[in-house]
């Protein structure tokens, strides 16, 4: 049978349907879903490879201990931010909580272990309470998380300045030594990293963890399924404040002093670490492992800039490029997921 010219053109313009086996379709779906995480892994591998080719001893336990200690404050802050992002919100108040936590520690910690432990617990409780208050205000007053947490950040920053107007105070030497304490050749930050992963593996399977992710994916559907949105917000922002307080307690082991304004340096990086690791800004999708990889990426960029002997001003440029690539990968995954649903 001979086709006419019109039929030939029509056949050429008709989209070709590719019928893939079901396993292949499922595999492609998984790869697309994990595209941001895989991109983050490739970025980390590339940075480590370049860093290792320029600096000796990079692939050693000592380097692992040093890099993990350098990234741990950001990891803790980004863990709380990840929980909030999964809910579909954002928490700017972690900057104020980190600063406030450091100044309380610098002015209240003493050589007496029991007194210092008590104040450490107070800082953690304060972090959870302030975060829970954020969640309560967001739920009851139906305010935007950005505005509520921005206001809280300003208040906490002001309180920190009242307690300690300038950087200073002191931290007991035994508390500072916590960051370098070793077990089986690994320092405490590495063990903290492993504990975070185990804690997250457990948390995601709990009713609270499932409710947070479900609410971030579709708040209306979660509400109709019996999820209390107010309770989810309270727990979500409470945990964010708790991890911010934990970040402050670890940060003083690095600085040995308090700083009322140092928390601002962790607000945007905590969001960037999560996004680089594949956490969606729209909520409902992501994993802490990706966030921790993102924190490593941002930390190692600084090391790489130093080794290359270039201006430190290039560090935010490199971080911005990496963040842009991560957002693009996340966008591809989001569109692919929507297409599969449709």
N, C-alpha and C positions, 0 to 999 in steps of 0.2 A: 504494500500500500504506500503510495507516494503522498507525502504531506504537502500542503500548500505553504507558501511563504509565511502567511499569517500564523498558521499552526506551528511552524518551526520557530518563529519568534516568540510565540506564546510559551512553548515548551522550554525555550532557553531562559525566559524571564521567570518561570515558575520556580520557587525555592525548592531546593533538593532536600528531601527528608532523609535523615540518616537514622536508621533504626539500629540502635545499639542494644546488646544484650542487657538484661536487667542488672547483673552484677557490675557491668561496666558503667551503667548509669549511676548506680549507688556509689561506686568508687569515685566517679567524677564529682558527685554531690559532696562527698566527704572532703575531697581535696579543695573544692571551692569554699566550703564552710571554714576550713582550716587555713585558707590562703594567707590571712594576716599573720597567723601564728608561724606558719612556715616561712614567710618573708622575714619575720623577726629572728627566727633561728638562723636563716642564711646571713642576715646582717651581722649577728653575733659571731658566727663562724668566720665571716670575712674580716671583721675587725680584729678578732683574736689571731687570725692567720697573719694579717699585716703586722700587728703588734709583736707577735712571736718572731717574725722575720727580722724585726728591727731591734728587739731587746732580748737578751739572754735570760733564761730562767723563767720565762712566762709560763711554760707548761710544767709547773711544779706546785707542790702543796703550799709552799710559802707564798707564792703569788696568788693562789686561790684564797688563802687566808686574808691577805692584804686587800684584795679586790672586793671580797665579800664584806669585810669590815667597812670599806669605803662606801659600799652601796647599801648597807643595811638600813641606815636612817631613811633613805629614799624608798627602800623596799617596804618598810613598815608603814610609811605614810601612803604609799601607793596601794598597799593591801586594803586599807580603809577606803581609799578612793575607788578602788575596783568594786567593792561592795556597793557603793553609792551609784557608780556608773551602771552596774548591772540592774539596779533599781530604775535607772533612767534619769537620775539626778546628777548633781555635782556638789562638792563640798569645798568651799573656799576657806572655811573657818579652821581648817587644819593648820594653816599658817599661824593663826593667832594662838592655837592650842599648843603648838610646838614651842613657840616663843615663850608663852606663859609657863609651860612645863619646865623649860630650862632655867628660867629665873627663880622659880620656886625651889628647884633642886639646888641651885647655886647659893641660895640664901638660907635654906633650911637643912640641907644635908650636913651631917656631922660625922665624926669618927665613931660615934656610937651606932652600932649596926641596927639595933632595934628602933632607934629614932629615925634613922634613914629609911629603913624598910617601911615604917609607918607613913612617912611622907611620900614615899614612892607609891604606896597604895592609894593615898589621898589624891595624888596627881592622876593616877589611872581612873579612879572613881570620878574625879572632876571632868576628865576627858569624856567618859561615857555619859555623864549627866548633861554636860553642855551639848553634846551631840544629840542626845535624846530630846533635849529642849528644841533644838533645830527641827527635828522630825515632827515634834508636837505642833510647833508654830506652822510648819508647812501644811500639816493635815487640817488643823482646826481653822486656821485663817485662810487656807487655800492660796498661800503665797508661793511665788516662784522660789525654788531652792537657791538659785543664783543670788537673789536679793537678800534672802534670809541669812544665808551663810556669809555673804559679804558684810552684812551688818554685824554679825557675830564676830567675824574676823577683826573688824575695826574695834569692837568693844574689848575683846581679849588682848589685842595689841596695846590698847590704852592702859588696861590694868597691868600688863607686863611692864610697861614704861613707868608706871607709878611705883611698882615694887622695886625695879632695878632700872633707873634711867639710862644707864650706859652698860656696855658689856663688862662683865666682872663677876665677882663672887668667887667661890671656890667649891670644888668637888673633892670629897675624900679620895685619897690615893687608892684605897681598896676598891672603890666603885669604878674608878678609871681603869684599874687593872682587869676588870671583868672582860673587856673587849679583847684582851690578849691571852686570857686563860685558855689552856689547851687540854684536850682529851683525845687520845689516840692520834695525835699529830694534827688535829683539826681544832681551830680556835672556836670560841663560843659563837661568833656570828655565823659560822658555817653550820653549826648545830641548830642555831635559830632558823636558818634558811630551811633546813630539813624539817624542823618542827612546823614551820609555816605551811609547807607543802602537805604534810600529814594532817594538819588542822584543817586545811582547805578541803582535802579529800573527804574528811568526815563531815565538815560543815555543809558542803553542797548536797549531801544526801539527807540532811535533817529537814524537818518540815519548814523551819524558818528559811533555810537556804533555798529550798524549792519555791517557797512563797515569794521570796525576793526576786528570783529570776523570772517567775511567772508574771509578777506584777510589772517588771520591766519590759517583758515581751508584749503584754497586752493587759493594761490595768483594768479595763472594763470586764474582760473575760475572767480575770482573776477575782474581781469583786463578785461577779455573778456565781463564781465557784465557791464562795464562802470565805475568801481571804479578807482579813481586816487590813485595809489600806493604811489606817492610822497606826496600827501595831507594826506593820512592815516598815513604815517610815521611821517610827521611834527606834526600832531595833537597828535599822540600816544606818542611820546617822549616829546612833549611839556607838555602834561598833567602829564607825569611822573616827569618832572622837577618841575612842579607846586606843586605837592603833596610832593615832597622832600623839597621844600622851606617851605611848610606848616608844615612839620615834624620838620624842624629847628626852626620855630617860636614857636611850642609847646614845643620842647625840652628845650628851654631856660627858660620856666616856671618851669621846674623841676630842672635844674642845677643852674639857676641864674647867669650864666656866659657863655662865649663863649669858644669853643674848636676847633681848626683848623683840628684836626685829628679824632674827635669823629664820623664822618660820616661813617668811615670804619666798625664800629660795626653794621651797619644796612644794608650793602650790601647783604651779604649772608643770614642773617636772613630774609630779605624781600623776597628773592626767596624761602627760606625754608617755610615760612609762607604760601605763595601761593601754593606751591607744596603739603604741608600737607593738605591744604584745597581743593585739587582736581583740581587745575589749571594745564593744560597740558603744559609741556615744549616745545611741538611741535606746540602750538598755536591752537586757535579755540575753546577750551573747558575749562570751568571753571566759577566760580561765586565769587563775592566779599565776600559773606557770608562765604564761605569756607575759604577764605584768612583771614578774621577777626577771625574765629575760630582757624585757625593755629597760628595767632599771640597770641591769648589767651593761646594756648597750650604751646608755647615756653616761654611765660612769667610765667605761673604757674609752669613750671618745675623748674625754679629758686626758687620759693617759697617753692616747695615741697622738694628740696634739702636742703634748709635752715632749714625747720621744722624737717627733718630726721636727722639733725646734722651730715651730711656726707660732705666730701670734695667738694668744689665747682667745682673741676675738673671733677666730675661726671656729671655735667650739660651738657657739650657738648657731652658726651657719650650718655646720654639719648636722647638728641635732635637728634643725628645721627641715633639712633635706630628707633625713631619715623619717621624721614624723610625716612629711608629705607623702613619701612612698608608702608608709603604713596606712595612711588614710585612704590612698588610692586602692590598696589591696583590700581594705575593709569595705570600701564602696563596691568593688567587684563582687565580693562575697555577699553583701546585702542584696544586690540586684539579682544575683544568681539564686539566692534563697527565695526572693519574691517570685521570680519566674517559675520556680519549681512548685510553689504553692498555687500559683494561678494555673 
